[in-house]
Amino acid sequence: MKKLGLRLNTKKSVLSPLQRTTYLGVVWDSTTMQACLSPARIDPCCSRESERRPQRPYQRDTFWPDVHETPTVVAQNQGVLPEGKPASDETILQNRAPFTRNLYALKWKLLTSWCGTHHQDPVNCPVGTVLEFLQACFSTGLTHSTLRVYVAAMSAYHAPLGGMSVGKNPPGYAFPPRCAEAEASSTTPCPYEPIENQFLAIKTVLLLALTSLKQVGDLQALSVAPSYLDFAPGMAKAFLYPRAGSVPKVPTVAPQPVVLQAFCPPPFREPDQQKLNCMCPVQALDAYVHRAALWCKADQLLVCYGPPKRGLPASKQTLSRWIVDAISTAYESSNLPSPLGVKAHSTRAMAASKALLTGVPIQDICNAVGWSTPLTFVRFYNVDVRATPDSSVLLP
């Protein structure tokens, strides 16, 4: 090349032929014909993003209606209570646990969305509108304890009615007991009440792993903050977003939100549908969020339920142990021996293979998991579900 008059920079050149190389901060791969940012470029971007105020990195799903914010709603979102609320209420709200504040904000967001579709001011709406909203929630199958959380959240943010909060107003205060009486007479009991904290936690983690096809690290990155957790009206869907600054195991893949679909929601037309509804991930997630609000000390979605780390964020090893415990419990409840060598990562292969067997396009499976090509699934995760003994225990 020197004879041709060309100057060669040996420090920036690669003299041996390669199929994958890094140039100008970009990884060039000739085998997959793709180019992506190198980890050296991704890490500084993630560190700068984590220093910013957490914001939702994705647009709200089109399923949600547009909410026209009134001046009182804008003031509440900025941390200022609506006019007429004493300053002591703001002090009480700020002194609550962070998890409780996030839970109240999530319930208040649902009321704001519902009022937007009915052209009502969520802060100054009459008690009749509040009762109508609670009745709509109860009609979707929410339990008495869940409605109590809604009432407490509205009492914190709603303007006083007749000199008292919504929760202490006679019509609003009497509504949840009426719901409890109606719930007691219902033929459809809640499958998550009563249930021990341990079984609720491991069941929720297992359902999240099976339905989302995510790894334990991705589940650990989920947050309970209102900016990263949403429930669609009627508990038809749940939207979970990874925390800002969380780096996936494969940095070249952009983190994607987890969208959970309700499984066999009521009303039930057949007896089997009520049994299948016990495996609904949306119902399990809602029950877990409300139960964990009693002891949670962090914004992470999945937290430890027992001492000595009760309320602290659950580690990856803990989540993996929960998934294995849930699988073993599922086999034991069916009077079957637990499989040997089962791991938390086994849920991804089993769920992806079952989805392919039921007719889900392989490209949709790759998009949900984050695989760039179907070759990864074919080589490492494709399992013959029909030949796997007792696979129906986990996947009905």
Secondary structure, 3 states (H helix, E strand, C coil): CCCCCCCCCHHHCCCCCCCEEEECCEEEECCCCEEEECHHHHHHHHHHHHHCCCCCCCCCCCCCCCCCCCHHHHHHHCCCCCCCCCHHHHHHHHHCCHHHHHHHHHHHHHHHHHHHHCCCCCCCCCHHHHHHHHHHHHHCCCCHHHHHHHHHHHHHHCCCECCECCCCCHHHHHHHHHHHHHHHCCCCCCCCCCCCHHHHHHHHHHHHHHHHCCCHHHHHCEECCCCCEEECHHHCEEEECECCCCCCCCCCCCCCCEEEECCCCCCCCCHHHHHHHCCCHHHHHHHHHHHHCCCCCCCECCECCCCCCCCCECCHHHHHHHHHHHHHHHHHHCCCCCCCCCCCCHHHHHHHHHHHHCCCCHHHHHHHHCCCCCHHHHHHHCCCHHHCCCHHHCCC
